[in-house]
Amino acid sequence: MSVNSLVDWLEFLERLHPRGQAGIELGLERVARVKAGLRQRQTCPVIVVGGTNGKGSTCACLEAIYRAAGYRVGCYTSPHLLSYNERVRVDGAPAGDSGLCAAFARVEAARRAAGDVALTYFEFGTLAAWELFAEARAQVVILEVGLGGRLDAVNVYDADAAVVTGIALDHTDWLGPDRESIGFEKAGIYRGGRPAICADARPPRTLLAHAQAIGADPWLIGRDFGYERAPAGWTYRGRQGVCREDLPIPALAGEHQFGNAAAALAAIDGLQARLPVALPAIRDGLRQVRLAGRFQRVRERPAIVLDVAHNPQAVGCLADNLDAMGLYRRTIAVAGMLADKDIAGALRLLAGKIDVWLLAGLDGPRGAAAEILAAAVEAERPGGRTECFPSPAGAFRRAVGLAEEGDRIIVFGSFHTVAAVLREIGQERPD
């Protein structure tokens, strides 16, 4: 095998497993075998973050606060938008190509020694991320679950504190048809005797039962921690009378970000004895947190907003954020979604808020054709203005051509959609 660059490695990873990059095969046996061959050990606190929506935002809050407190932080998230390097960060900086290639080479050697284990793209990347965190001597590691929790590759590491942000219907083919089934899968990241944080206001019975069965220490929003809004900020309340007042509004847009920030603070409280964090660092972290593609405003006049919302719960938050933006002459939507998502349920939540729908097809076996999205829109608003395009880039170019100064363009539906538009924006030439 000749692998000379990061591009070569990523192409190899896509071919390694029979189902390719998009393939999903849940289970810990394969990744555990290769992990053992690598002799990976946990030498610092690990926080695992799962949930249907809000995982990336919660990881970003944790990363920003711990960095503000002076800790060396390793953070592993997925998927990426523009480059694979975004998935693996040390002290906020994406991993370099050379470091990733060296880590991939070590994982590949261990994989072959373990009997040519057919790791998935995500499993291989998870092991490589840990290699880089160990090499950097990270003082705290934050791992975002890829899918589910119980059988996700990051669950091969033991969480010193685990966060489930919220539970909604998504990936039902893999996780089950209802919140009770999905809640059990999400709860699989909890560990006995350790903080088991849940930021879902209505936690499924299965999640609570699993936490109790393994002897975890459940921290529930509304009971063990929570937040209160104030005119110019907010207050976090935790266990044992912990109260942090006059906190700055998180730099991530949206009312739902207060719940994500509160979940991050609960995890920080749960590890306070091992990783002390003072109030000034919390305030600095909340001001400094950044995350691309989460109601990200990239331009004004016309306003252009990017959001990776791709299921009904996330699109509901997007709808609320659009309402909070104020009045615009027209709202033009560029949407592209995967076929295995609840397309009708997601788009329904924006009915009446969009004046022009520019619907894009997505490449790949999971991509939905633009006509499928158009049918869902027209079922809600017969006779509404819709146009179909083969790609998000083409739909976005049309949106820019249509938009006037008092309009806004919202791009949403998938990481693939937002990534394509970010690339298109990066290729634009100034007039």
Secondary structure, 3 states (H helix, E strand, C coil): CCCCCHHHHHHHHHHHCCCCCCCCCCCCHHHHHHHHHHCCCCCCCEEEEECCCCHHHHHHHHHHHHHHCCCCEEEECCCCCCCHHHHEEECCEECCHHHHHHHHHHHHHHHHHCCCCCCCHHHHHHHHHHHHHHHCCCCEEEEECCCCCCCCHHHHCCCCEEEECCCCCCCHHHHCCCHHHHHHHHHHHCCCCCEEEECCCCCCHHHHHHHHHCCCEEEEECCCEEEEEECCEEEEECHHHCEEEEECCCCCCCCCHHHHHHHHHHHHHHCCCCCCCCHHHHHHHHHHCCCCCCCEEEECCCEEEEECCCCHHHHHHHHHHHHHCCCCCCEEEEECCECCCCHHHHHHCCCCCCCEEEEECCCCCCECCHHHHHHHHHHHCCCCEEEEECCHHHHHHHHHHHCCCCCEEEEECCHHHHHHHHHHHHHCCCC
